[in-house]
């Protein structure tokens, strides 16, 4: 039997920063569970609710995530890195 080998990216090479705070992290964990969080199109409605409650006129991380899901409908992963 031949063995097949595969590889995949550990992290996307195009990982993008999110302008989030501890408040953002707390909201995301309340809405979706512990990090890392995987989101797909089925999470858009909840993200839209979080975006509606955003307290600044621009720069909503939730809108950024919604746009990313539309661009990558198979899903996105959000995680934090200390450093």
C-alpha positions in Angstrom: 0.0 0.0 0.0 1.4 3.4 -1.0 1.5 6.0 1.7 0.3 9.5 0.9 1.7 12.5 2.6 0.0 15.9 2.9 0.8 19.2 4.4 -1.2 22.2 5.4 -0.5 25.6 6.9 -0.2 25.8 10.7 -1.4 29.4 10.5 -2.5 31.3 7.5 0.4 33.3 6.0 -2.0 36.3 5.7 -3.0 36.5 9.3 -4.4 39.9 10.0 -4.4 41.8 13.3 -7.7 42.7 14.9 -8.0 46.0 16.7 -9.5 44.4 19.8 -9.2 45.0 23.5 -9.9 42.9 26.5 -13.5 43.9 26.1 -13.5 42.5 22.6 -11.9 39.2 23.9 -14.5 38.9 26.6 -17.4 39.5 24.2 -16.1 37.0 21.8 -15.7 34.3 24.4 -19.2 35.0 25.8 -20.6 34.7 22.3 -18.5 31.9 20.9 -16.5 30.1 23.6 -12.8 30.0 24.3 -10.1 31.0 21.9 -9.1 29.9 19.4 -12.5 30.5 17.9 -13.6 29.3 14.5 -16.3 31.2 12.7 -18.3 30.5 9.5 -21.3 32.0 7.7 -23.6 30.6 10.4 -22.0 33.0 12.9 -22.6 36.2 10.9 -26.0 37.1 12.5 -24.4 37.0 16.0 -21.5 39.1 14.8 -23.9 41.6 13.3 -25.5 41.9 16.7 -22.1 42.5 18.3 -21.3 45.1 15.6 -24.5 46.9 16.3 -23.4 47.4 19.9 -19.9 48.6 19.0 -19.3 52.0 20.8 -17.0 53.7 18.3 -18.0 55.2 14.9 -15.3 53.2 13.0 -13.0 50.3 13.3 -15.4 47.6 14.5 -13.5 44.3 14.8 -16.9 42.5 14.3 -17.4 44.1 10.9 -13.9 43.1 10.0 -14.7 39.5 10.9 -17.9 39.5 9.0 -16.1 40.7 5.9 -13.4 38.0 6.4 -16.1 35.3 6.6 -17.7 36.6 3.3 -14.3 36.4 1.7 -13.4 33.0 3.2 -16.8 31.2 3.5 -15.2 28.0 4.7 -14.4 29.8 7.9 -11.8 31.8 9.8 -10.0 31.2 13.0 -9.4 33.8 15.6 -6.7 33.4 18.3 -4.4 35.5 20.5 -0.7 35.4 20.8 1.1 36.7 23.8 4.4 38.4 23.3 
